[in-house]
Amino acid sequence: MTDNFKTENDNNSNTKKRPYTANSQEAYSLRKSLRTIGVEIPEILLPNRQVDLQKWAVVACDQYTSQPSYWHSVEEYVSESPSTLHMIFPEVYLEDDDRQQRITNISNAMRRYMDEDVLVQLPPSLVYVERTLRTGKRRGLMVALDLEQYDYHEGSQTLIRATEGTVLNRLPPRIAIRQDAMLEVPHIMVLIDDPGKTVIEPISEEISEAEKLYDFELMMKGGRIRGYQVSKPAAIKKVLHALAQLADPETFQKKYDVGKDKGVLLFAMGDGNHSFATAKECWDNLKTGLSEEEKQDHPARFAMVELINVHDDSLVFEPIHRVLFQADPVQVLTAMKKYYAAAGQGFDYESFSSKEEMKEKYKALLLRKANNGDPPVHLIPYMCSGEWGILKISRPKRNLEVGTLQEFLDDYLNRNKDVSIDYIHGEDVTAELGSKGGNMGFLLPIMNKNNLFKTVIVDGVLPRKTFSMGEAHEKRFYLECRRIIR
């Protein structure tokens, strides 16, 4: 690593030297090594010192989609102050009639913030982030990832991959915003599988107060956030070397006990997969008009994200349960038996008169399964009007209970158009809804986050709504920006 990562930090200019020049052999080698691990050192934009950061940073646009009152409160608090609120499209408003005007306003706000020097560009560097949450201190690292190393389609073997299925009809509204945008303002969190804590965690031991970029309380009970600039070549070199070690093919094959037919998975989407997929679609459209040289370092080739170690002690995976509406439970259970038999899987269920009785039996079954090494079986509690029960699917073809259940639900919903589904956070809410007449609820276990990478590598992308990385107010807040046009 060389001093090519350093530039003069002239706050009066938005034009900085790039971390390398196209004519340098050293720069070529550096670029090649970065591309191998799908990384770019971003030129990050942050608000100037006159901006109120509490009003600047707002939560991801795909949160509180059924709670317009939340966004009304944010709008009232922010008002006309400089804020990322003016550069995003809260999805609670996606069905409103003023969509095009909102998109125009977003582009205008971005240009205005650049023209008025509201945003100041840092030299090429990383940003180390500490977010204080109810579960502890979550550590992250802002980097840019190479969209050429990403493919969200099923069966992908790329270095960067989706963890859940990508719903294509969710992309067009996002594409409409990004394709003409001057800036990207990311809420994307990407996971790395680093049990030795070699990439992100060591930075916390080396940062100093002199490198602090921001330190403030996020609005709406979002917790405290601190950010530190990581620009020293030696520090960046350590990060890149640790990532390269994780991406080593031999290390990867031994770690996950897989053959050479499995491509290395270094970066797995945590939150924001559809935003990352949008960036990919926009880049694929743009690059058709670029020369080979222009494609190498065009800013739109990359998307900025926050890297999180899946082994971070504060990171909690929470289950997302299912409830069917306007469903006949007897018909559902009959359809399940037929579906799983046709798929070569065993199916049975046991019903109980109370939740307490079901839970006692469920715990006993789990304990026996853990102690006796019984043949694989997926146990899924369910409830409907006046009844609690446990589904038992033996010889499952999916690694996780959610996959086994969702495959059936997709098929059943396709055959029964009058039945609908919702994805619910919280066991109590699921039980309340699932127990109502004409409904049927299913409780799913907490996914062991340590199994995420192995499952995606072996099984492919997970069913949608498999897990949630914390609660809504713990999602990423928009804060850092980056130019995506020249």
N, C-alpha and C positions, 0 to 999 in steps of 0.2 A: 504494500500500500504506500502511496506517495502523497506528497503535499498537494496533489491535484485536487483533493477534496476541499482545500482551503481557498477562500476568496476574501477580499476585503469587505467588511460589513458596513457598506455605505447606506445608511437609512434614507438618504435623500434620493435614491434611485431604485427603480424596480427592475433594472437590467443588471444582471450579475454575470460574472464569468462562469462558464460551464465547468464541471469538474474534470473535463478532458477536452482536448482539441482533436479534430478529425485527422490531422496530419501526423500525429505523434504515434510512434510504434508502441511506446509505453501505454498510451491511451488505448490503443487497440487491444493490448493484452488485458488491460483493466476491464474494458467493456466486455471482452470475451468471458472473463471470469465471472463478472456480474450476471451476464446472460445465462451462464451455465446453471446458476442457482435461482434464476428468475427474479433478480432484484435490481433496482435502480436506486441511487441515492437521490432523494427528492430535493427540490428547491422549494421550501415550504414558506407560505405566506401566513403571517399572523397580524392581528389588529395592532395599530399603534398604541402608544401609552395613554392616549386620551379616551380610548374606547372603554366603556364599562363592560368587562368580560362577563359579568353575571347576566347582562342582557344580550350579550353577543352569542353565547353558547346555548343552544336548545337541543332537545332530545331528538332521536331519530324519527324521521317522518312517518315510519310505519308503525308507530306506537300510538296507543289511545285512539284507535280507529273507530271505536264505538262510543267515544267520550268527547264530543265536540266542546263540552264545557272546559276540558283541560286546555285545549288550544285557544279558546276564547280568553282564558286567564293569562296564557302566555302572551297573546296579542295585546291585551290590556297592559300587562307589565312592560313589554318591550316598547310599545307605541312606535314612534318614529326613530328611535335610537338605532345606530348601526347594529345589525344583528344578522346571524345566519338564518333567522326566521324569514327574512326577506329574500333569501337565496334558495329556499327549499319549497316543496309542494307537500304539505301535510296530507296524508292519504285519506284522512277523514273527509276531505273536500273533493276527492277525485270524481265523484258523480255530479258535482255542481255544474251549472251552465257556464261559469266563467273560466273554464279550464285554460283556454288559449290566452286570455288576458293575464292570468296568473303566470303562465310560462313567459310571456313578454316582460312582465314585471320582474321576474327572476333574472333574466338576461340584463335588463336595465340596471338592476341593483348591483350585479357583479361589476359591470362596466363603471358604474358610478364610484364604487368603492376603490377600484383601481385608479381611476382618473383623479380622485380626491385624496389619494395616498392614505386612505383608511387602512389599507393592508401594506405591510412592509415585508419584503422578501429576505429570508435568511440565506446565508451561503449554503451550498449543498451539504446537507447534514441529516441526521436522524433526530427524532425527538423521543426521549424516554418519558413515559407517562405513568404517574401513580394516581390511582383513583381509590378513595376511601369509601367503602361500602359496608353494609351491615355484616357481611361475611369476612371482612378484613380489607387488606390493601391489595388491589389488583394492579399488576405491573404490565405495561405494554410498551410497544416500540413502533413508532411511525416510520414506515418505509413505503416505497413504491414497488409494485409487483408487475412483472412483464406479462401483458395480456397474450403474447404469443405462446406463453407456456401454460395456457388455461383453456380448458374445454369443458363445458358444463353438460355435454350430452352423456347419456347412459353408456357405460363401458369405457369411458375415457381413462387413459393411462398417463395423463399429463402430470407435470410437477405440481400444478395448482389445480385443485378439483373442488367441485360442489360436494357437500355432504348430504344434501337433501335434493329431491327432485325439483327441477326448475319448471315453473309454470309459465309457459311462453306468453300467455295473454296478459301477464303482469309486466311485460317488458315495454310495449309501445308507449305508455305514458311517460316512463322514465327516459326512453330514447328521445322523445319529443323535447324533453328538457335539456338533456346532455348534448345533443348533436349540434346545437348552436351556442352552447355555453362557453364563456371565457374561462371559467374556473370549475374545479371540482371541489366539493365540500363533503368529505366522506364520513359515513357512519359505519363503515365496514370493519368488522373484526374477524381476523383470520387466525386460525389455530396452528401451532406447531407442536409436535410430540417430542418433548425434550425432558425426559425424566431426570436427567443429570443436571438440569437447569444451567446450561452452558451458554445460552444465547442472550436472554434478556436480564436475568437476575444478577449476573456479575456487574452490570452497569451501575446498579444502585450503590455498590461499594466504592465507586470511583468518581461519581458526580460531585460537584461542589455548588455552593450557593451562587457563585459567579456565573454558573451556566443555567441558572433558573430562568425560564421564559415566562411562566405564569404560575399562580398559586391563589386559588379562590374557591368559594362555595358555589356550586352549580344551583341553578334555580329549581324550584318545585321538588325539593328534597332529593336532589340528584347526588348528594355527597360532595366531598372535597376533591379537587383535581389539581395536580402539580405537573408541570412539564419542564424538562431539562434538555438543552441542546447538546447533542452528541456530534461534534465536528472534528475532534482530534483524529488524525489518520490512524493512530495506534488503536484507539477505541473502536473505530469502524472496522479496522482489520480483524479485531477479535470477533466481532459479531459475524462478519462474513465467513471467517474461518470456521466458526462453530456451526453455521448453517451448512457450509460445504461438507462438514463431517456428518451431519444428519442426512445429507443427500447422497452420500457415498453409496453406490449400488450394493457392494458387498455387505456393508454395515446394515443397510436397509433389509436385505434378504435374510440375514441372520436375526435381526430384531423381530421381524414379523413372521419368520419361518415360511417364506414364500419363495417361489422359483424365479428364474430370470424373465419369465413371461409377464410378471407384474412390474409395471413401471413405478419408479420412485414417486411416492407421494410426500412432498415436503410441506406444502401449505394446504390446509383444509378450511373451507368456508365455515365460519362460526355464525356470524350475523351479517346480513347484507348481501347474500348470494345474488339476489335479483339486481341489485345495484352494480355488482361486479360483472354480471352477465350483460347488463346494459352497456357498461364501458367496453366490453368485448365486441358487442354488436356495432357500436359506433366506430370503434377502431377498424374493424373489418371493412366497414363501408368507406371510411376515409382513406385507408391505405391503398385502395385501388387506383387512386390518382397521384400517388407519390412515387418518386424514384427509389431505387434500392438504397441509395445513400440516405435519403430523407427518412426512410422507414427505420433506420437504425436507432435514432435517438429522438424521434418526434415525441413530444410530451404526451400526446394522446395514446401512445403505445402502452403507457403505464397507468396504473390506478393506485392511488394512495390508500393505505389501510393501516389499521393498528394490529400488530402481531401480538397474540396472547399465547402463553404456554398453557396447554391443556392441563398441565400438572400444577398450575398456579393454585396455591392453597385457598384463595378466596373465590375461585371459579366454581360455581355450583350449577350442575345440570338439573333442571326440573322437568318432570314428565308433563306431557300434554295429553289429556284424556279425550275420549270420544263420546258423543251423544247422538243417537239417531232420533229423528222426530217423525211423527206420523208413521210409526212402524209397528207391526204386529210381532211381539217377541217370540211367539210360538213359530210363526212363519220364519223368522230370522234364524232360530235355532235349527229348524228343519233344513233350511237352505245351507247353513254351515256344515251340517253333517254330510250333505250331498257334495258340497264344494270340496271339502277336505278329503273325502273318500276318492273323488275323481283325481285329486292331486297326489294320491298315494300317501296321505297322512291320516293318522288316526284322530278321531274326534269323540269326545264325550263331555258331559257336563253334570254338575251336581247342584241341586237347588236347596235353599235354606229358608227358614221362615223369618230370620232376622239378620241384620248386618253383623251383630256381635257373633252369632253362630258361624256365619260365613268367614269372618276374619279369623276366628279361632282355628277353623279347619284349614284356611289358607296358610296360616303360619306353620301349622303342622306339616302340610304338604311341602312347603319350601324347605323346612328343616330336614325332612326325610330325603328330599332331593339332594340337598347339600351333603348329608352324611353318608348316604348309601350309594352314591354314584349311580342312581337309576338312569335308564335310557333317557335321552333328551325329551323333555315335555315342556310345553309352554302353558303356564297357568295364568288365566286372565279373569279377574273378578268382574261380574256384571250385575246390573240391577234393572228392574222394571217394576211396574205397578204391583206392590205387595210381595215382591220376591227378590231375593238376593241369590247369587250363584257363582260358580267357578267354571269357566271353560277350560277344557284339558285337550290340548292339541299335541299328539305324540308324533314322533318322527318329523319335526318341523324342518322345512327347507330353508327358512330364514334364520339368521343368527339372533335376531331380537324379537321379542313378543310383538312389538309394534308392527314389525314387518309382516309377521304371520297374520295378524288381525287386519291390517290395512289392505292386504291383497284381497281378502274376502270382501271387505267393505267396498272397495272400488268396484268389484264385480257385481255385488248386490245392488249398489246404487245405480249402476249402469242398467240393470235389469228392472229396477223399481223406481221410476222417475218421480213418483209422488213422495218418496222418502227423502229426507234431507239430513245433513250432518253438520255438527259444529264441533270445534276443537276447543277444549275447555282447560283453563289453568285452575288447579285446586280440586282436591278430592271432595270437599264439602259441596261445592257448586255442582260438580258432576253428579253427586248422589242426589241432590235436590232436583235437578232437571231430569235425570235418568229415571227417577222413581215416579214421575208424573205419568198419568194414563196416556197411552199412545207413544211413549218414549222408551228408549232403552240405552243405558249408559254402560261404558266399559272403562275400567280403571287399569292404567298401565304402570309398570314399575319404573322406578328411576333408572335411567340408563347410566351404567358405569362409564364415566367419561374416559377412563383408561382404555376402554374397548373401542372408542370411536374410530381411530385410525385403522385398526385391524379389521373392523367391520366394513369400512368403506373400501379398503384394499381387497378384501375377499369377496364381499357381497355386492359391492358397488354402492351407488348413492342410496341413502336411507329414504324411507317413505317421508312425505312432507309432514311437518309438524311432529317430528320425533322427539325433539327436546328443545328446551328454552335455556339460554344462558342468563339466568337471573330474571328478575322482575322488570317491568316496563321502565321504571325510573332508574334502573341500573344499566340500561343500554347505553351505547356510546352517544355522547353529545357532540354535535357539530362544533368544531373549533378551528382546526388547521385547514388551510386552503392550499391549492396548487393550480398553476396555469396549465391548461390543456390545449391551448392554441399558441401558435407562434406569432 
